[in-house]
């Protein structure tokens, strides 16, 4: 074999190896980017398996409520986290009303609460203006907002009786999201 032919062969093998390396590295970069996005979301937003702290507070109507804990292991809590300036929160109110109305007949104790990120006065006016049909409250201490990962709204969160997140959705709801909320509340897997 001539030196020229051997050099061409070595160059072709090196080019193939370099191409394979570029393909492998680009796939690895895509995988790492996806992992980074997932990690970033898990560090800032609620997700299934997150445990939230328990707190006692008073609704805007003056009723005492315990959030994140229930005496009955079959109990569920559905939390709607919002702020009064969010147009998406305003737009999702009919769906939250639908969830509130439909979970009443599911055969297990379910507490539905809306938690505003705004002041009680601002929230009181908002709740009245939008005829909210579920108990509304605010976080009694600012440190609870990050512990509940309440940084983006609207959020729909389902908790079990110990405060473990069974379902969490940040953003608007669609029919698949509603099915997931009901599945988390009833304890049935989504079909």
C-alpha positions, -999 to +999 in steps of 0.1 A: +000+000+000+014+033-009+020+061+016-004+083-001-032+057+000-024+048+036-026+086+045-060+089+028-072+058+047-060+072+080-076+106+072-109+090+064-109+070+096-100+101+116-128+121+099-153+093+107-141+092+143-143+130+146-178+130+131-190+103+155-175+123+184-193+155+173-226+135+171-220+120+205-212+154+221-241+171+205-265+144+219-249+147+253-253+185+252-290+181+244-294+156+273-276+179+297-296+209+286-328+189+292-315+178+326-306+214+335-341+226+326-357+199+347-334+206+376-341+243+373-378+237+374-376+213+403-356+239+423-381+267+418-416+252+411-436+226+431-436+190+417-450+157+428-431+145+459-423+179+473-432+182+509-446+216+520-447+230+555-479+231+576-493+264+587-524+276+604-540+308+592-573+326+588-592+329+555-604+363+543-638+353+557-623+348+592-623+310+594-593+292+608-577+267+584-548+243+586-528+242+553-506+212+545-520+188+571-553+169+577-563+145+605-577+120+579-552+101+558-578+100+529-580+138+529-567+159+500-561+196+496-564+215+464-545+248+464-549+275+439-520+299+441-525+333+424-519+370+425-543+397+418-525+412+388-520+380+368-543+379+337-538+341+335-550+337+371-581+357+362-587+336+331-584+303+350-610+312+377-638+294+358-617+262+357-609+265+394-646+269+401-653+238+380-627+218+401-641+232+433-676+221+424-667+187+411-644+175+439-672+178+464-687+146+452-656+124+449-662+105+481-632+117+501-626+148+523-612+175+501-604+210+512-601+236+484-582+268+492-570+297+471-537+314+483-530+349+472-494+362+470-508+397+476-519+416+507-551+406+524-568+439+515-559+437+478-570+400+478-603+408+496-612+433+468-602+408+441-621+379+456-652+400+459-649+414+423-644+379+408-670+361+431-645+334+442-664+304+455-637+289+476-619+300+508-592+325+500-562+333+522-528+349+521-495+335+534-493+346+570-455+348+568-434+358+537-410+329+543-438+305+534-439+316+497-406+301+487-412+270+508-444+265+488-424+274+457-450+300+450-429+320+425-449+316+394-487+318+390-512+305+384-505+272+403-528+243+409-514+220+436-529+188+452-516+178+486-521+146+506-529+147+543-492+151+553-484+180+529-468+159+501-475+173+467-494+147+446-499+170+416-486+204+406-492+225+375-479+260+370-498+278+342-533+274+328-552+241+329-565+221+300-586+189+300-555+166+306-545+188+336-580+186+350-579+148+346-546+148+365-561+170+393-590+145+397-567+115+396-545+130+423-576+138+445-592+104+440-559+084+442-565+068+409-540+068+381-549+088+351-562+066+322 
